[in-house]
Amino acid sequence: MSKIDGIYTAYLTGIAGQGMAMFVFRSGKIAGADLSGLTFSGSYAVVKSRIRGHVSYTMPAQSLSITGASFDETSSPIQVPIDLPVNLDAQETYRINTPIGPVNAKFVMNVGFEEADG
């Protein structure tokens, strides 16, 4: 287990709005969902005290992202590169550059997974 492993609330802000999502980081996998019904999946590795990986999701037809991008049709999978510190500071805002525009994110750990879990 890594220090990052846990369940997080992510507070997200883009040029066109705000959102909130829950993410689980565990054993190299990322899973999550937001209030609008989007689901996220991906993977990560810890490299030199950084979390590096990606998260993918699909925007539904007739939707508007908080980045300002609009979708008449269901999008192809959108893959977002992740490069964050292992110790996420709940007071810090992290910029995440997505293929459809930047998002600012704050991550608050709700539950940490202990090293002894297995």
Secondary structure, DSSP 8 states (H G I E B T S, - for coil): --TT-EEEEEEEEETTEEEEEEEEEETTEEEEEETTS-EEEEEEEEETTEEEEEEEE---TTEE-TTS-EESS----EEEEEEEESS--TT--EEEEETTEEEEEEEEEEEE--TT--
